Amino acid sequence: MTAPGVLLGVRRGPFDGRVDAGLVQRYAAATRDPSVPAQRGAAVPPLAIVTQIWDAQEDGRAALVPDEVFGRATGGVHGEHDIVLHRPIRPGEPLRIWVEGHGARPAGRNVLATLRYSAYDRDAALVAEQWWTMVLLGSTCAPVGTPPPEHTFPDDARDRAIGTYDVVIDDDMARRYAEVSGDWSPHHFDLAAAHQSGYDRVFLHGLCTMALCAQGVVQLVADGDVERVRRIAVRFAAPAFVGEPLHVRAYDAGPLGCAFEADCVNTTVITHGRAELR
């Protein structure tokens, strides 16, 4: 009998978190965030919350994805990420983070497995949720739970362009991001490891690419105010390469909010990006 892709009804945690002013400053420097309040550590960029779930992510993957499913995989990539901020995070406030299985399903020869992370403040109020979807290559599973929240946008949104945001992924960005996030995966730094992942160049962390897209959204539709972003979600289509420009294109998706996508070296790297503002 095929195992379910994730275990439901099991909650792991809590894991302690805190996005203090110093971390915000380092995060802003790592991602070259143009927001002056973020550079000063006074306002938390929407993607900075991802730095608080690494322990929960490792624990959740080991405890909530059955060995029969994960062990069969020939590899894995980050497929989608969705963040909902129920209110702006206050620099320095303590957070308690939990992780649980959300759902999984077979997709061709792969498995899409989603874990949900929830962050609460000292009053036990929900501050932020994240859905992290892994693509487990060459594995299979029994479907369980539900898909992550929808964030696709209609094709005709591209007819309502808002603007573009361009940023260069400088040669040192991957190292800076690793220092602030703790993600030292070798394919971001070592050419041989990048080759093993199927690419001829080292590439940027997906969540750093997502952070650059969030900057574009903030600049194009949120008047530069990082705290106005309530939700941001993406599908990772391909990696963005170190040393190359990233081009973010934003569209008016009507009641769905702001849609966006991004390309690097003439390849689409982010699809079905969606941002909602408060």
C-alpha positions in Angstrom: 0.0 0.0 0.0 1.3 3.4 -0.9 1.9 5.7 2.0 0.3 9.2 2.3 2.5 12.0 1.2 2.4 13.8 4.5 1.0 12.9 7.9 -2.1 14.9 8.9 -3.2 15.7 12.4 0.3 16.0 13.8 1.6 19.4 15.0 5.3 19.9 15.7 6.7 22.7 17.8 6.7 25.2 19.1 9.9 26.6 17.8 11.1 30.0 19.0 11.4 32.8 16.6 12.3 36.5 16.6 12.9 38.9 13.7 14.9 41.5 15.6 16.1 44.8 14.2 19.6 43.5 13.6 18.3 40.6 11.6 16.1 42.9 9.6 19.1 45.1 8.8 21.2 42.1 7.7 18.3 40.7 5.7 17.8 44.1 3.9 21.5 44.3 3.2 21.6 40.7 1.9 18.8 41.2 -0.5 19.6 44.9 -1.3 16.2 46.0 -0.2 15.6 49.6 -1.2 13.2 50.2 1.7 14.9 52.7 4.1 12.8 51.6 7.1 13.9 48.0 6.4 17.5 49.1 6.1 17.2 50.7 9.5 15.6 47.6 11.1 12.4 49.5 11.8 10.0 47.6 9.4 10.1 43.9 8.6 10.0 43.0 4.8 7.4 40.4 4.0 9.9 37.6 3.1 12.0 38.0 6.3 9.6 35.7 8.2 11.1 32.8 6.2 14.3 33.1 8.2 12.3 31.8 11.3 11.2 28.4 10.0 14.4 26.6 9.2 14.3 24.5 12.4 10.6 23.8 11.9 11.2 23.0 8.2 13.9 20.4 9.0 11.9 18.8 11.8 8.7 18.9 9.8 10.2 17.2 6.8 11.7 14.4 8.9 8.6 13.9 11.1 5.7 14.5 8.7 6.9 13.2 5.3 7.0 9.4 5.6 10.3 7.7 4.9 8.6 5.5 2.2 7.8 8.7 0.3 10.9 10.8 1.0 13.4 8.0 0.8 12.2 6.9 -2.6 12.8 10.4 -4.1 15.8 10.9 -6.3 15.9 14.5 -5.3 13.7 17.4 -4.3 13.1 21.1 -5.2 11.1 23.9 -3.8 7.9 24.1 -5.9 5.7 26.8 -4.4 5.7 29.1 -1.4 2.8 31.2 0.0 3.0 33.6 2.9 0.1 35.3 4.6 0.9 38.0 7.1 -2.2 38.7 9.3 -0.5 41.8 10.6 2.9 43.4 10.2 5.5 41.7 12.3 7.1 44.0 14.9 10.9 44.0 15.0 12.0 42.1 18.1 8.7 40.5 19.1 8.9 36.9 20.2 7.2 34.3 18.0 6.2 30.7 18.5 6.2 28.6 15.3 4.4 25.3 14.6 4.5 23.0 11.6 2.0 20.5 10.4 1.1 18.5 7.2 -1.3 20.3 4.9 -1.6 17.9 1.9 0.2 15.9 -0.7 -0.6 14.4 -4.1 1.1 12.6 -6.9 2.0 14.7 -10.0 3.3 12.5 -12.8 6.4 10.8 -11.6 6.8 13.2 -8.6 5.1 14.0 -5.4 3.9 17.5 -4.3 4.0 17.7 -0.5 2.9 20.8 1.4 3.7 21.7 5.0 2.0 24.6 6.7 3.9 26.8 9.2 2.0 29.1 11.6 3.6 31.8 13.8 1.9 33.1 16.9 2.7 36.1 19.1 2.9 36.1 22.9 -0.8 36.5 23.2 -1.3 33.4 21.1 -2.7 35.4 18.2 -1.9 34.1 14.7 0.6 36.5 13.0 1.8 34.6 9.9 1.1 31.5 7.9 3.3 29.8 5.3 2.7 27.0 2.9 5.9 25.3 1.6 5.4 22.9 -1.3 8.1 20.4 -2.0 8.5 18.5 -5.3 9.9 15.1 -4.4 11.3 13.8 -7.7 10.8 10.2 -8.7 8.5 9.3 -5.8 4.9 8.4 -5.4 2.3 8.7 -2.6 -1.4 8.3 -1.8 -3.2 11.7 -2.0 -4.1 13.2 1.3 -5.3 16.5 2.7 -5.9 19.5 0.4 -3.8 21.5 -2.1 -2.2 24.7 -0.9 -4.2 27.9 -1.4 -4.7 28.9 -5.0 -2.6 31.8 -6.4 -2.7 31.4 -10.1 -3.9 34.4 -12.2 -5.7 34.6 -15.5 -3.7 35.1 -18.7 -5.5 38.3 -19.5 -3.9 40.0 -16.5 -0.8 40.4 -18.7 -2.9 42.9 -20.7 -3.0 45.2 -17.7 0.7 45.8 -17.1 1.6 47.9 -14.0 5.4 48.1 -14.5 8.7 46.4 -14.3 11.3 46.1 -11.6 14.9 45.2 -12.4 17.6 44.1 -10.0 21.0 42.6 -10.5 21.8 39.4 -8.6 25.3 40.4 -7.7 28.1 37.8 -7.2 28.0 38.0 -3.4 24.2 37.9 -2.9 24.0 34.1 -2.4 26.7 34.2 0.3 25.0 37.2 2.1 21.6 35.4 1.9 23.1 32.2 3.3 24.6 34.1 6.2 21.2 35.6 7.2 19.1 32.5 6.4 21.3 29.6 7.3 20.8 27.9 3.9 24.3 26.9 2.7 23.1 24.4 0.1 26.2 23.8 -2.0 24.6 24.3 -5.4 24.5 28.0 -4.6 28.2 28.2 -4.3 29.9 25.2 -5.9 29.9 24.6 -9.6 30.1 20.8 -9.3 27.1 20.8 -7.0 25.2 23.0 -9.4 26.0 20.5 -12.2 24.6 17.7 -10.0 21.4 19.7 -9.7 21.2 19.9 -13.5 22.6 23.4 -14.1 25.8 24.7 -15.6 26.0 27.7 -13.2 25.5 28.4 -9.5 22.2 29.8 -8.7 20.4 32.0 -6.2 18.2 30.6 -3.4 14.6 30.5 -4.4 13.4 32.3 -1.4 15.9 35.1 -2.1 14.5 35.3 -5.6 11.0 35.6 -4.1 12.3 38.4 -1.8 13.5 40.3 -4.8 10.1 39.9 -6.5 8.5 41.2 -3.3 10.6 44.3 -3.4 9.3 44.9 -6.9 5.7 44.6 -5.7 6.4 47.0 -2.8 8.0 49.5 -5.1 5.4 49.2 -7.9 2.1 49.0 -6.1 2.6 49.6 -2.3 4.2 53.0 -2.4 7.5 51.5 -1.0 5.8 50.4 2.2 6.9 46.9 3.1 4.2 46.6 5.8 1.4 46.9 3.3 2.0 43.4 1.9 -0.6 41.0 3.4 0.1 38.0 1.1 2.7 37.0 -1.4 2.8 33.6 -3.2 4.9 32.2 -6.1 5.5 29.1 -8.1 9.2 28.4 -8.8 9.7 27.6 -12.4 13.5 27.7 -12.7 16.5 29.1 -10.8 17.8 32.6 -11.2 21.6 32.7 -11.8 24.1 34.6 -9.8 25.7 37.5 -11.7 22.6 38.2 -13.9 19.7 40.7 -13.8 16.3 39.6 -12.6 13.3 41.2 -14.4 10.0 41.4 -12.5 6.8 42.2 -14.3 3.7 43.3 -12.4 0.1 43.2 -13.6 -3.3 44.3 -12.4 -5.2 41.1 -11.5 -8.3 43.0 -10.4 -10.0 41.5 -7.3 -7.1 39.0 -7.1 -4.6 41.8 -6.3 -1.3 42.2 -8.0 0.0 39.5 -10.3 3.7 39.1 -11.2 6.3 36.9 -12.8 10.0 37.1 -13.3 12.7 36.0 -15.7 16.4 35.7 -15.7 18.6 35.1 -18.8 15.5 34.9 -21.0 14.0 32.1 -18.8 10.9 32.4 -16.7 11.9 31.7 -13.1 8.8 32.8 -11.2 5.3 32.1 -12.4 1.8 32.8 -11.0 3.1 35.3 -8.5 0.3 36.9 -6.5 0.5 39.7 -4.0 -2.4 41.1 -1.9 -2.1 44.4 0.0 -3.6 45.5 3.3 
